[in-house]
């Protein structure tokens, strides 16, 4: 653990020495308003609102912070980064998600795939290779890393393939994931497969804003099927989708709209 942290510190220190800011950064302010309607446990349909505001800078040095208000509550931090860029190489630290693949539409889908820990992290990206080092709790102990992820993006025969491996430093568990996609005319084929305790998958086909998917795992190869539509109307993004669980026979619908600026 200490050796891994020392290696990370050295890499970041070298990046700091190399990435000199030689131009003024570009500042961008973004925001959005969204509403999402889903069925609740009592059978009623509830609306979840999200109001977002973000500020970011780009250049050799970069930073970003995103604020989010859910259901008209107080603003909270919904992600932040500090980073440096040199050519095709990027080094960053912050609450920036992870690099493990996921799938699904806006609300439905992504039911069976493995989902490793996602905490504050250090990320190093060069060309198509990504290294993600997640902290257990950065505010409590910056020497305690929770997991390491390594990913690579490649193209094979016109298809995109992105394998990722996650190693949990506490449990010693290893989780594998791979995402792939192939476009043939107006038709886009996609799929994600993960292996942790079991093999799981989600496959999809999309055309003209419509996406159909199915997912399952090693114990039940066909668990959920779903269909969704997403489109833009005069700058307003709309979506409608639903999923059906073949085991429980439950149907999960969702509707939503959002506007970003």
N, C-alpha and C positions, 0 to 999 in steps of 0.2 A: 504494500500500500504506500509506504513512504517513498520507495523507489519510483513508483508510478507517478506520485505527486511531484517528485523532484524532476522527472522527465518532462511532465507537463509544464512546470514552472520554467524550465529551461527553454522549451519550445516557444512559450509565450514571450519570454525575455528576448529571445533571438528575433521574434517577429517584431517586437517593439523597437529593436535597434535598426531593423531593415526598413520598416514601413514608416517613412518620413512623410509628413503632410506637406506637399508642395503646391497645393492649390486650395482655394477657398471652398468649403463644403457647400452643398446645395441643401437647403432646408425645405421640407415638404410637410404640410399639415393636411391630414385626412380625417374623415369622419363618416359616420353612417347611422342610419335608423332602420331597424328591422323588427318584424313581428312574425311569430311562429305559432301556429295553432295545432295542438295535438290533443288526443283523447287522454283524459285523466283516469286514475284507478276507479273513480266512482261512476265512470261512464260519461261525465260531462266533458265538453271541449273547452280547454283553457288556452288563453293567449299569452305567450311569453314575449316581452319586449326587450330589445337590446339597443342602447344608445352608445356609440363608440366614438372616441376621439384619439387621434394618434399624431405624434410629431416624430420626424425622422430626418437625419442628415446623411448625405452620401458623399463620398470622396475617398481619399486614401485612408482617412479616419472616419468612422461612422458611429451613430448612436440612434436609438429609437426608444420610445416609450408609448405604450398603448393603454388607454383608460377605457373602462367599460362600466356602464350602469345597466343592471338587469332589473326588469319590472319596476322601473322608475325609482330604484334605490340609490344609495350613495355610490359615487364613482370609486372604482377600485382599480389597481394596476393589473392589467391583463397581459403582461409581457413587457420585457425590456431587453436591450442589447447594447453592448459596447464592442466595437470591432475595428479592425484594420484590414486594408486590402492592398495587395501588391500584385499587379498582373492578374493571373488566374488563381491566386492564393488568398484565402480569407481566414483570419483568426478572430473569434468573437467569444464573449462571455455574457451570460444572462439567462433570463427565463424565455427560452427560444424553442420550446418543444424538443422533439428528438428526431432521429432520422429513420426510425423503424417504420416499415410500410403499414398503411391502413387502407381501408376501402369504404364503400358505402356511399349513399347519397347525402343530402343535407341532414336528414334525421334518421332514416331507416338504414338497415344494412350494418355491416361491420359487427355482426353478432358473435361470430365463432372464433375470430382471429386472436392470437396471443397479443398482449399489450404490456410490454415491459414498463418499468418505472420511468416517469417523466418528471425530472426536477430541474433546478437551475444547473447550468452546464457550461463547460468550455468546449468550443467546437473549432476544429481546424479542417479546412477544405482546400485541396489543391487539385486542379483539373477535375477529374471524375472521382477522386478518392476523398472520403469524409471520415473524420475521427471525432467521436462525441464522447465526452467524459462527464458523467453526471454526478453531482454532489448529493449526499444524503440530506444534509441541511447546511447550506453555505453560511447562513447567519449564525449557526452554532459552532461549526468546526470545518474550516476550509481544507483540513487534511484528510477528511473522511469522504472518499468517493464511493458511490453506490453501484455504478455500472459503467461499462465501456461498450460503445457501439462502433463498429467499423462497417462502412458501406462503400459500394462501388457502382457507378452508373456506366453501362456499356450498351452498345448496339450490336445485335446479331441478326443478320439477314433481314434488315429493315425493321426489326422489332427492338423495343427498348427493354432492357433487363436491369434490375436494380437489386442485387443481393445485399443483405445486411445481417450481421451477427451481433447479438447482445450477450455480454457476460456480466452476471451479477456478482459483485465482489463479496457480498455478504453470504448469500446462499450458495454460491458457486454454480448456480444454474446457468446453462447456456440455451439461448433461444435463437432460432434461425428464421429469417424471413426473406421473401423475394417477391418483388412486384414486376409485372411485365405488361407491355401494351403493343398493339399492332394496328395500324390504320390501313384500311383497304377502301379507297374511294371515300365515300361518306360514312362508312361503317368503322367504328373504333372498338376493338376487342381489348379487354383488360382483365387482369387477374392478380390476386395476391394469395400467397401460400405461406403459412407459418408453421414452425414446429417447436413446441415447448414441451409440455406434458403429452400432447397429442398433435397430430397433423390436422390442420384446419385450412379452409380455402374460402375465397369468394371470387366468383367469375361474373363478368358483366359484358354486355354488348350495347353500344350507344349509336344512335343515328338521329339527326335532325332534332336534337334537344331531348329525345326520349332515351332512357336508360333502363334496361332490364337486368336483373341480377339473380343469382342463386348462391347459397352458401351452405356449409356443413363442416363436419369433422370426421375423424376416423371411425367414431362410433355410430354416426348418423350422417351419411353422405349428403342427404338432401333434407335440410332443416327449414330453410326459409326461401321464399321467392318474392320478388318485388318488382315494382315498376315506378318510374318517376319521370317527370318532365320539368325542365328548367329553361326559361327564356327571358329575353329582355324586351320590355315594352316602353319606349320613350325614356330609357334610362332607368326604369324601375325593373328590378330583378324579381321574377315570380317563380315559385316552384310548387308542384303538387306531386305527392308520392304516397305509396303505400306498400306494406309488406305483409305477407301471410305466412304464419308459422304452421307447417304441415303436421306437426305433432300435437300442439295445443289447439289448433284450428282458430287461433286468434288473429284478427286483422288489425294492423296498426297504420292509420292514415296520418298525414301531415300536410299542412298548407303553410305557405309563408310568402312574404314580400320584403324587400329591402331596397334602400337607396344609399349609394355611397358617393362621396365627393372628395 
